[in-house]
Amino acid sequence: MAKKSGLGQNFFAHGYDISGDVGAVNNLTISRAELLSTGIDKTAVERLAGIGDGSVDFTAFFNDAAGQEHVALKGMPSTVVMWTWLVGGVASSAVGFSGSVQQMNYAATRGRDGSMELGATGMAREGYPPFEDHVSVTAGKVTHASAASSASIDGTAGTTRGGIGLLQFFSRASGTPTFLIEHSTNDSTWATLLTFTNTGGASPFGERKTVTGAVNRYLRFTTTGTFTTAIAWVGFRRGIVGDTTDLS
């Protein structure tokens, strides 16, 4: 992907698509604590990486319609939620960031021009870096009318350091879908790479799940079970050398 503007992006909040309400992502920070470890035999500062941290905050237009901004954010859940920012747009293989965060506020501003804006901040809580880059396995949100597989994406080569699967489930009309990421060496013979723990019911949700070992070149999103009209987005991050957690 070449240089890109901030247009045509998506923002998902734990199974709610609030892309049309979010007007600005004001800040996304991934950081580590700085541990000074300079020995008396050194002539410059030595540093070690400490605890990972991070946060994201955004501004949205007030929208209390079903499934929109106010419904997604007003509850201030005490549990960890997953927010996803599709920086590269909604094409498959496009780059984005997802994080398991604690929503820390929900703040309203009424401008002198009559505008009504709401802001929210999410911060790390789970004990691992809160925001991780990934590529979209699906082309944005996809709809499976029944059990099916979406088009595959090409990772150009297999890898050996595991990875992280990311799911945003929005809705289903009926039944109970199960969500999988499959991998393949040749784009024709497929095996299950990981199965998400949560199944699709009446409530939207987000989920992060890790897998260890080999990840083949091609990936695709698959649903199984008996259901109608399930809507979801799936992303994946391949493990690399230097990751905080080695998933080899």
Buried (B, 14 or more C-beta within 10 A) or exposed (E): EEEEEEEBBBBBBBBBBBBEBBEEBEEBEBBBEEEEEEEEEEEEEEEEEEEBBBBBBBBBBBBEEEBBBBBBBEEEEEEBBBBBBBBBBBBBBBBBBBBBBBBBEBEEEEEEEEEEBBBBBBBBBEEBBBBBBBBBBBBBBBBBEBBBBBEBBEBEEBBEBBBBBBBBBBBBEEBBBBBBBBBBEEBEEBEEBBBBEBBBBEEBBBBBBBBBEBBBBBBBBBBBBEBEBBBBBBBBBBBEEEBEEEBE
